[in-house]
Amino acid sequence: MIPVVRTKRALERLLARWRGKRFSVGLVPTMGALHAGHAALLRRAAAENDRVIASVFVNPLQFGPREDYGRYPRALPADRKLAAAAGACAVYAPSAAAMYPRGFSTYVEVKGLSDLYCGRHRPGHFRGVATVVLKLFNQVRPDRAYFGEKDWQQVRVLETMIRDLDVGVALVRVPTVRERDGLALSSRNAYLSAAERRAAPALRRALEAGRAAARRPRARPRMIAAAVRRALSGTGLKVQYAGVWDGRLLAAAFLGRTRLIDNLPL
Ligand code: PAF
């Protein structure tokens, strides 16, 4: 079984061994509760690097005060197995106290981008993401890092951070992995009741309805977003936002207390 590395010092020892052999290193940052979407990131990383490390860290900085930090699924033994089977050589699982010791006071903010869509509804979220990802990059110093396109805005925020701060890591975008009924894989899908799970694929279908609207002559972003909203009415999903941005159609919706996001290229 692959090792679980818990401290920066143990991580440095492992990385020194790998660097001594001139191995390239791929990093797959995660918050755990790994699923087939993470496995796709890990397999891609394993195909492109000599060694792959999966980080598992539920990052308190990216959750709002009334969000699901406390109940976010934590499953390290299962994560370790899945990561190993998908090609990881180690799991890095630091504690929150080690990542954010007393006196921690430096944050990364990607202005503008972080205030749209998910950022508008989750103030501080992307600041938390950018800060932890830059820390992970500095700790692991990977050649490449792998992120899923399901979190499109996250990918764009991190690409901007990498460009603006001259971070020497290549970000690799990996396509969204879906269930057979179209639902994008997410660790939060575990929150859904059986009835909610049956309703959840409506989000992807609504995005497809929006995409169909986009193909009509003289389609405007507002009409496309309205088509998504219309397709969601009566499905049990409550739209938080739907919008056209960066060549994608993006939406977020609540099913009960569970927030789902998804996007499609236009
Ligand atoms: O996408 C995620 O799981 C998280 O936002 C990330 C990139 C691991 C940072 O905590």
Boltz pocket constraint, residues with backbone or C-beta under 6 A from the ligand:
constraints:
  - pocket:
      binder: B
      contacts: [[A, 29], [A, 30], [A, 31], [A, 55], [A, 57], [A, 59], [A, 62], [A, 128], [A, 129], [A, 132], [A, 133], [A, 151], [A, 154]]
      max_distance: 6.0
